[in-house]
Structure formats: C-alpha cells, structure tokens
Amino acid sequence: MNTPNRRDLLLSTIAIEPSLLPVIDDLAGLERLVPQAPSEIEGLAIFRNQLPGLLAVRGRADAHAGEVRSMISMIAREPDQVEAWIDVINALTILANAANLTLLLLPVRSEDDGWAREDFGRYLLRHARHNGDGEDLALVRRAVGALPRRSAHLTLPTRAEEIGDIITTMARRVGALQPKLVTTEPGAPGTYPLEQAESLKSYFAAAPHLAGLLDGARHVFGLVDALRCGGDQPEMTAGAIEGGLVLAYARLLRIALWPARDRQDVAAKISARDLARSRDADLDRFGALWEIAFNQGETVAGQSSRFLNVDEQD
C-alpha cells in the first residue's frame, strides 16, 4: 500500500480524503462472483471456478494489519484522538481479519496459493505458540491443517534457469504483499489507508444484515446437502459442493466477525454458531475458522457499550 511514512505522522494532521469510496472486504467480495446461471447448482460450480488467488488476499490482509499497527502507534502519541478514530480501527480490523479468514477458507489452486497459505499458516502457529494458550494453539492447528515439517518453498535451486524462475517468483510475491491503493471493479475488495478514514467509518457504520446472511448460508447448505445425496453430473456436483461450502461459510464468517448491535444480531450470531457447530460432514478447518472469527467479533464488541457480547446475552 503506498502511504506516507507513518513514523512521525499524527492522526490529527493526516490529510483525510473527503470523497467516499465503497469499502469491500474479502469475504463480502466473494458475493459478486456468484453468477446468474441456468440453475443454482451450475452457479455454485461456476462460482468455485472463479474464486480469487490467495496472493492478493494475503497482500490486502498485511496492508490493513499494517494500518492498524500504525494507528495504535499514533494513538499512543495522541490519546485524545481515540474517540474520533475508533471506528476507523474497527473497520481496518474487520478488513484484515476478513482477508486472513478468506486466505484460509478458499481452496489452493496454484503454487502461489500454496505459498501464501503455508506462509500464513506458519505465522499463525508461531503467534499462537508465543502468545496464546493450549486452546488457542489447538484451534489454529485445526484452521491451518497439516503443514510439512520443512517448507517445500525453501528448497534452493541448483540450475541457472531455476534460479531465474525463483527470483521472478519471489519478486511477484513480494509485489503482491505490497499492494497499491487502486480503484477496483464494483464489488471487488480493495486496500484502504488511513487517509480514507471517512470511507472506513462509513463501511463500519453500514454493517451487513446478519439475519439475512444467516438465511443465505442456510439456503446454500441445503443445496450442498442435497447434492451430497447424489448428483447426476459428478464433475459439476463436486465443484458445486466445494463452491457452496465456500459461499455458505463466507456468510457465516461475516456474521461472526461483525459485532452485534441489537438483540436480533445476537440471535443471528447464536443461530450461526449452532449451525456451524452442527456441520459434522464439513471440513474441520471450516468449523475452526468459525470459532476464530466469532472470537474476533466478540473482541470488537467488547470494546464499546454500543455493541452486545453474545456470551453475556446467551
């Protein structure tokens, strides 16, 4: 993300961009990939084949996490700015968490995807070992799955052409992890610096309708479960099942990430939690991602009386 050097900046002196941009997180951005198709099953199969690569998702996650770190440093220098900027940091936190969850939710379909997933998984495991307890570590292990003891991506090449290939590959990956703020296509996720504070506040204020997301997830799970009972086109059925699971869990993860603002939101989050925990036939990592996202949402809710913590209402 191309932003000014934050070391000496103050929140009170940041040049805020007055025009509002649509802010789209990575989980919400998946919705635009659901096509109009002759049938919902065909649409889910097409959706699966249109899922984004993980390298750009990782770049957006790192960019927004970097903006959160910058904000924390600047708030330490200007604590009187907390109230004015709290919803900016809430927005950036959700953007970073949504991208990280997307990175672990989507299937790996290329070498770059595999590198992005494995590298992030190893980071999460290190963080859990150093900063969490046994329960945190177990949950992260479920979410990232089995990783090789030694990364295949660390194998050094020996031939000249292989060295050239790895230099090109690493340059591409480093570039993806330093995304620039660009105007994205409608509905596509982007990267948003602190200068877009008003857009970020607007994004956080316009929370998604959690009950509507729950209905949408239930509907897709119904399609997936029906397909598991037998489909007449095996290749399309497999793609539709995988696409359907990604879409349904993306909706559940959005419910988990956003803090409850009223009793209806609390009810939706409780129902979503029950639904996620009942899905025994799905991949275990999907359930682990739900638990991680739910904890993240509860952390955001706990920092303000504007929100409701589910466990306090349950």
N, C-alpha and C positions, 0 to 999 in steps of 0.2 A: 504494500500500500504506500503510495507516495504521499507522505505527510511531512510537515516541518519537523526539525529536531525538537523533541519534547523536553530535553533536559532542563532548559531554562524557561520554558513556557509556563504561564499561569492560566488557569481556567478563566479568570476574569478578563484576560486580554486576547483569548482565542477569537479569531475572525469568523463569526458564525455565518454560514451560508443561509440567506433568508428564504430562498426558494425551496419548496418541499419536493423531495424525491420519494417515490414509492420504495419502501424498505421491505425486502422479501428475504426471509431466512431459508435455509436449505431444505428443511422439512416441508415448509409451505410451498416452496418452489417446485416440488415434485408434482403438485396438483396440475400444473399446466401441461404436463407430459401425458396426462390421461386423454386419449384421443376420442373423437366421435367415431364409432365403428359400428358395423352391422349388428354386433352383439356385444354385451358386456364382457363376455369371455374373450372374444377376439381383442377387445380394447385392452384388457389386462395383459394379454400376451404381447401386444404392440408396446404397451407401457413398459414392460420389462425390458424390451429390446432398445428402448430409448433412454434408459437410465444413464445419468451422467457418470463420467470418470471420477475417480476419487482424488486425483492430484489437485484439481482446482478446489474441491471441497476442503481438503486439508489446508490449502492456502488461505481460504476465507476464514477458517477456524483460527489459524495462527494470527491472521491480521486483526481479527476482532479481540482475541485474547491479549494481543499487544496493546490495543487501545485501552482495554480495561486496566492493564498494568500501568499505563501512562496516567490514567485518571486517578488511580489510587495514589500514585506519587504526587500528583499535582494537588489532590485534596489534602494530603498531609501538609502541604505548604500553605494552603488556603482553606482551612476547615469551615470557614463561613460560607463556602460555596456548595456545601453538601446538598442542601435543600434544592438549590437551583439545578443541580446536575444529577440527582439521584436516579431519575428515570432514564437518563442517558446511559448510566452504567447498568441499569436493569436491562435496557434494550440490548446493549452490547453483550451482556452476559448471556441472554437468551440466544442471540445470534451465534455466539461462539459455541454454546452448548448444543444448539440445533445442528451446527455443522459437524461437530465431533460425533454426535449420535448418528447423523447421516453417514458419516465415514465408516461406522461400524455396522450400520444397517444394510447398506447396499451390497450387492454381490461384487466379487473381484472378477474382472473380465480382461485384465491386461497386466503386463509386468509392472507398469507404473501404479496400477491399482494395488497390486500385491505389495509393492514397496511402501506406498502411503499407509496401507492398513497395518502392515507389520511394524513399521517405524513408530506409528502412533500407539499401537498396542504395547510395544516395549516401553514407551514413555509412560503410559498409564500404569503398567506393572511396577516400574521404578517408583513412581509417585505414591502408589498405594503402599509399597513396602516401607517407604521412608516416612510417610505422613498419615497413614491410615492404621486401622486395627485389622485383626484377622478376618472380620466380617467384610470389611471393605475390600481386602485383597481377594477373598473368595468371589465376591461379586464381580470384580474386574476380570478375574480369570475366566469366569463364565462368559463375560461380554466379549473378550478378545479371542477366546478359543485357544486351541493348542498352537503354540509357536515353536519353530525349530530351535534347538539349543544354540545354534550358531546361524546367524542370518546368511541366507544364500546370496544376499545382495552385497555382502562384504568380500566375496571371493574375488581375488585380484586377477586381472587378465595377464596373459603372457605374450600374446601376439600383438603386433603393431596395430592391426585393424581392430582388434578387440579393445585396445587402449583408446583408440579414437572413438569407438562406439560408447565406451563408458564415460568419456569426457562429455560427449554430446548428451548422453542420458542425464548425467548429473547436472549439467547446465540447464536442461529443460526442467528438471525437478526443482532446482534452486529458484529458477524464474517463477515457477508456479507457486512457490511458497512466499513470494513477494509480490502479490497481486496489486495492480494499479486500480484506482477508482475509475470505473468505466460506466458508461451508460449501457445498461443491459437491455435485452429484449423484454417486452412486457411479461411480467410474472416470473422472470428469472431472478435468482438470488444474486446479490452483489456484495461489494465491500464498502463500508461506510465509516469514515473517520470522524473524529470529534467535531470537525467543522460542520458536519451535518447534524448537529445537536437537535435542531428543531424537527428534522425528519425522523430522527431516532425517538424523540419524545412522542411524536405522532404515532409511530409504529407501536410503541408500548401502550399508548392510550387506547388504541384500536385493537384490543385483544380479540382473538378468534372466539367464535361461539362454541364453547366446549361441548354442550349437549348436541349440537349439530355434527361436530367431529365424531362424537361417540356413535351417533346414528349411522354416519358414513362408514365407520370402522366395522360396526356390526353387520352392515349390509354386505361389505366385501368379504368378511369372514364367512358369511352364509354362502356366498358363491364359491369360495375356496373349499369349504367343507363338502359342498355338493359335488365339486369336481373330484375330490378325493375318493368319492364313492364310485367313480368310473366315468371316463370321458371317451368319446368315440374318435378323437383325434389326439393320440398320445403326445405328439410334439407340441401342439398348441396347448394342450391341457397342462403339461409341465411348465411351460412358460407363463401361462395364466395363473397357475398356483403360486409360482415364485413372485410374479408381479403383484398378485393380490395380497400376498403376505407383506411385501414391502409397503404397499399403499396403506393397508389397514394398520400396520404398526407405526407408520409415519404419523397417521392421525392420532393414534393412542399416545405417541411420544409428545406430540404437540399439546395434548390435554395435560400430560404430566408436567411439562416444562412451565406452562403459564400459571401464575398464582391465581387462586380462587378469589373472586371479588364479591361473590354473594353466595347464598345457600344453594342456588341452582348449580353454580360452578362446583361447589363442594360435592353435591350429589353426583354430578357428571364424573368428577375425579374418582370418587369411591366406586362407582359402577365400572369405570375404565380399569381401575385396579383389580376389581373382581374378575373382569373379563380377561385381562392379561394373565392373571394367575390361574385361570381355568384352561388355558390353551396348552394342554399337555402334549398334543401331537406336533406342535411347532418347535423350531429350533430353540434350544435352551438359551442361546445368546439373545434372542428376541426378548424373552422374559427378563433377562438380566438388564438389558437396555432400558426396559420399562422402569425397573426399580431404581436405576441410576437417575433417569430423567425425573422420576417422581421426587426423589430426594433433592435434586437440584431445584425443582419448583417449590418445594417446601422451604428451602433456604431463602429463596427470594421472598416468599410470602411472610417469612418470619421477621423480616427487617422493617415492616411497617404495619400499623394498625389499619391501613386501607385494605389489607388482604386477610384472608382466613386460612389458617393452617388446618388441613384435613384431619390430622390426628386429634386436634383439640375439639373438632366438631363431631367426630365419628362416634 
